[in-house]
C-alpha cells in the first residue's frame, strides 16, 4: 500500500502517525492558568532534547485553531511540570484527556492530590513517581495546523526514593505506561537486556 501524504487530512495523518510512531511515552503535564486553576493533560509526542542543561520537548497541537489549555497556560505563565504516571494511574491519565473549560481543574475533578512546586509556581501531582519542574525555554511552530514544539528547561527533579539507585532510575519499578494509537495504551512488558556497548563520555561544548 502507498499513501500520498498530501492526500491525507490532518486527522487522517494523525491517526496514521500515532499508530506507527509507537510506543510513545506520556508527559502528564500540570500547568496553572492566570486565575490559579491547575490544568492536567497527557501528551505523548514527548521526548528529552538536551542533557546539559536538561530539557524536555513536547508537541502540543490546537483545537479548531485555538491553543489547548496546556499550551495557553505555558505561554502565559512560562512554566509547567511534567509528571510521569505509573500503570496504576492509567485510568486517571486517560480521563485527564477529556476536554473541559479552562476554569475546570482536571486534577481536582479526578481527585488527584497535588504538591507545591519547588522552583516553579505550578504544582506537581503528589502521587506521581516522577515529576520534573520546567521553565519555558522556547516554542517552535511546525506545519499548517498551528502545532507547537514546546521546550522547557528542567529546574527540579522529584523522584520516589526507591526508584533512584546508583545514579539510575529503576525503570521496571517506575512501571510507566505508553500510548499507542487511539485509546490504546501499553506497559513495559518483557525487558530484554543485551550487552553494554562502550560509549564516549558526554561533555559540554567549549
N, C-alpha and C positions, 0 to 999 in steps of 0.2 A: 504494500500500500504506500502511496505517496500523497502527501498533502501539501499544497502550496500555502505557505504561511500567510500570504497576502489574502487568501480566500477566507480566512478564519475571522470571526468576530472576536472582540476582546474576551467575552465569556467562554467561547469555544477554545480559544488559545489557553486561557487559564485552566480549563478542565484538562486539556491535553498535557500541559506542562506539569501541573500538580500531580498527575498520575505517573509521570516519567521521572521527574526530579525528586526521588524518594530514597530513603526516608528523610524527612526534614525535621530538625529539632524545633522545639516550640519555645519562643520567648513569650512568657506570660507577663505582660507589661502593665505596671501600675503607673498612672500619671495623675496629676492634680489639675483641675481647671482653676480659673481665676476666682471662683467662688469657694474653693477649698473642697470640692467634691472629688472623691477618689474614683477614677475610672480604671477598669480592669478589662483587658482583652488579650487573646492569644494571637501570635503571629508566627508563621512557620517559614517565611522567607528570611532566614536569620542565620548569622554567622559571626565569627570574630574576624577583624581586619588588621589588627596590629597588636603586638605583644609589648611594645615599649614606646609610648605609653599604651596600656591595654585599652583596646577599643572594640566595641561591638557594632555591627551593622544590621539593620532590619529594614525590609522593604514594606512600606505602608501605602496602600492604594487609596483611592477615593470612591465615594458612592455618589453617583449622578453628578460628578464634578466637584463635590464638596469634600473637604478633608474629613476623615473619620475622627471621632473624638480624641483618640490617642494622638494622631498626627497634629490636630489643632492644639491640644494641650502641650505637646512638646515644643511646638513653635512659640506658644505664648509664655511658657514657664522655663523653657530651655533646660529641662532635666527630665529624667524618667528612671524607673527601676525595672530591670529585667529579672523576673523570678523564674526559677526552674522547678516545675512541679514534678511529682512522682506519680506512679501508676494509681495509687490510692486516691489521687486528686483528679483523675481523668474526667469524671462526670462534671466536676466544677470547671475544669479547663474548657470543656466543650460548651457548657451552658454560658460561660462568660463571653462566648462569641455572639450571643443573641444581641441584636441591636436595640438600644434604649436611648431615650432622650439624654442630652448632656447633663441634666441635673439628677440623673439616677446613678447611684453607685452600685456597680455590679458586685463589688466585694461585700458591701452591706447586704445586698439582695440575696447573695448566696451564703451569707453567714460566715464569711471568711475574715478572721481577725487580722488586723494589721499591726505593724510595729513602726515607731518613728524612724525616719531616715537619720543617718549619722552625719553625712556630708551634703545631703540634699533635703529639701522640704518634703518631697514625695515619700510616703510610707512604703514599706515593703510588706509582703504577705508574711505574717508571723510564722506560719507552719510550712512554708516552702523550704526545702532543704538547702537551696542555694538562692541568693539574691545578690544582684550587682547594681549598685547605685551609679548612675551615669549622668554626666553633664553633656549637653549637646555640643558636638564639635562642628558638624557640617551637614548640609542637606543637598543631595544631588538628585535632580529630576531626570526621569527617563521616560521615553515613549510619548504617546499621544493621549494617554488616559490620566495623566497627572500623577503617576506613581512617583514616590519619593524614597530614595535610599537614605535613611537617617543613620548617621554615625554618632555614637556617643562615647566619650572617654570614661572609663570606669574609675571611680574615685574611692570605692569601698566594696570589698567582697564580704558577704555574710555566708558562712558555711556551717552546716551542722558539724559539731565537733568530731563525731565518729567517721565522717566522710573523708577527712583530710589527714593522710598519714604519709610521712616521709616525702613531703612536698608534692604528693599526687592525690587527686580525687579518686576515691574508690567508686568507679562508675557503676559497677553492678549493685552496690549498696545504695547509690543515688536512685536507681530504678526509674530513669526518666522515660517519658513517652515521646513518640514521634508522630507526625502527621503523614498520612498517605493522601489519596485523593478523596474529595467529598468528606462525609462524616466518618471517616475511617482512620483508625489510629493503630499503633503497634508499640510493643515494648521491646526491650533489647533482644530477648530470645537467647539463643546459644551464642556465647562469646568464644571465638576461635583465637588462640594465642599462637603467633608464629615467632620465628627467631628475631631478636632485636637487630636492627640494621644500624651500623655506625652512622652518626650524623655530625656534620661540622657544627661547632658551637655557634649559637646565635649571638650577635654582637651589634652594638649601636654603630651607626654610620659616623665617620669622622666629620 
